[in-house]
Amino acid sequence: MSAVRPQAGVPTRLLLGSGPSIVPERVLEALAQPTIGHMDPAFAAIMGETIDLLREAFQTDNRATLPISGTGSAGMEALVANFVDPGDRVVCGVHGLFGERMADELARAGADVVRVEAQWGRAIDQERLIAAAADGLDAMVVVHGETSTGVAQPLDGLADACREQDALLLIDCVTSIGGHPLRIDEAGVDAAFAGTQKCLNCPPGLAPFTAGERALAKLERREQPGRSWYFDLSLVLGYWTPDENGGGGRSYHHTAPINMVYALREALRIAVGDEWLPSAWERHRRAHHALRDALGVLGCVRLAPDGEQLHPLLAVSPPEGVDEAAVRNALLLDHGIEISGGLGPLAGRLWRIGVMGAGARREPQQQLVGALCELLGAEPAEALAALDEGWRA
Ligand SMILES: *Cc1c(COP(=O)(O)O)cnc(C)c1O
């Protein structure tokens, strides 16, 4: 029985799509705590703990680590507004919808965008990104976890290629944070943004963000203030972390979404406090493979080839001859289970299933496989056995 009182019009759902993901009771309870003032010292302490947990989730020591107020896309805006100047030559990896979106954002910011593309559903060969960097660049941006296709982009060699040219390596890790191996400092990433509603199992509304010294130095070299006031990191840091970033008391910038910060802190306590992060990554890996095997029995084929898969998002083709949208709708309306469809060129050709945080567990996957079997008229025993086998492996 839920501790949260139900409200009319809000159905019970099992969220196994591309995000938002399952929000645990503990996080809902945190969200429902009384709102306090954002300059209250008690809130400052909550901010401090949230930052420490975020550093753990990103695997970074960066002093400039905090949640930007806004969804994951606000993190993208903050990244570009702070670290890309008009006229900058920016190499942008594009292998899915989120790479496309990034290229669009960069062009709007006045960057000279050099696209390095791969087919949707494949990773980009790093050698091609490195070759593009050799012609000179100010920044490289890649999407680490491409949620539109379920592909993980390897980062090996990219930081060195950027450093040789005194350029920044910037990444979108919205879907990978907490669910797919990523160590910001070890990978040499200069700045990154994430989201709360994928593997962190928090409602949408904040964008975890981190920036290292090389990125901050570029910001400090700026002669003119950047084009965005709201996302100006120098102002935001004075609100979130004045002690580590210039000293003095906290100064009002905007009003942090206080209850969302409570929720994120609790979600991070679960994601990186209760479970050691490398074990969480391993659990996501097993969950991904178990579900892939179970759906394979039903005739679903994963889009990403072996070795390029993003563990938190399993993108598969539906079985031959199945009306994918009809099954997806029936899953939602008859079984209360949400999965996502394909985007862009893959619309109508994919199911995108989240394997995120609490969704990367056997029980919700059993529910999904059972419901899918019912809708497809398939005997569930074999698919469920494949799922169990995958979890035992
Ligand atoms: C979900 C997502 C975003 C956008 O986040 P919003 O919270 O929807 O603004 C950006 N990049 C990737 C890879 C995502 O999966």
PDBQT file of the ligand as one rigid body, heavy atoms in Angstrom, charges set to zero:
ROOT
HETATM    1  C1  LIG A 401      15.865  12.504 -21.847  1.00  0.00    +0.000 C 
HETATM    2  C2  LIG A 401      17.113  13.006 -22.530  1.00  0.00    +0.000 A 
HETATM    3  C3  LIG A 401      17.393  14.373 -22.714  1.00  0.00    +0.000 A 
HETATM    4  C4  LIG A 401      16.412  15.469 -22.384  1.00  0.00    +0.000 C 
HETATM    5  O1  LIG A 401      16.032  15.532 -21.111  1.00  0.00    +0.000 OA
HETATM    6  P1  LIG A 401      14.638  16.250 -20.712  1.00  0.00    +0.000 P 
HETATM    7  O2  LIG A 401      14.581  15.969 -19.260  1.00  0.00    +0.000 OA
HETATM    8  O3  LIG A 401      13.582  15.575 -21.513  1.00  0.00    +0.000 OA
HETATM    9  O4  LIG A 401      14.763  17.681 -21.029  1.00  0.00    +0.000 OA
HETATM   10  C5  LIG A 401      18.607  14.732 -23.273  1.00  0.00    +0.000 A 
HETATM   11  N1  LIG A 401      19.483  13.793 -23.671  1.00  0.00    +0.000 NA
HETATM   12  C6  LIG A 401      19.253  12.485 -23.545  1.00  0.00    +0.000 A 
HETATM   13  C7  LIG A 401      20.273  11.513 -23.995  1.00  0.00    +0.000 C 
HETATM   14  C8  LIG A 401      18.048  12.050 -22.977  1.00  0.00    +0.000 A 
HETATM   15  O5  LIG A 401      17.800  10.738 -22.857  1.00  0.00    +0.000 OA
ENDROOT
TORSDOF 0
